Amino acid sequence: MSSLSRESNVIYVGRKPPMNYALGIITSFTGSNAKEVTLKARGQAITTAIDAVEIARHRFMKELSVGKITIGTEGMPPREGEGRARMVSTIEITLRRE
């Protein structure tokens, strides 16, 4: 599997409501017939990613399971006026279709 086709099954979670990302998960599985989809989020978007996964799994696609969860920390460049880089939590949730 090439990295290009794998990258199409990655959803970056931001500031939209969780339902938008839940629909993105469903679309990724049904549209491209993918076996797995990965959600990536950092900072405050982590809660949105978890909500989206739970909405997709419990309301729409009961055959989905959580394959792998990876957590970490990423250095972000300092905001204007801040002296040093800040650390932000990250999460990757991989969903599989059973």
Protein Blocks (a to p, Z undefined) as FASTA:
>chain_A
ZZklmmmmpccddfbcfklmmmmmmmmmmmnopabdcdddehjllmmmmmmmmmmmmmmm
mmbccfbdcdddddddddehiabdcdddddddddddZZ
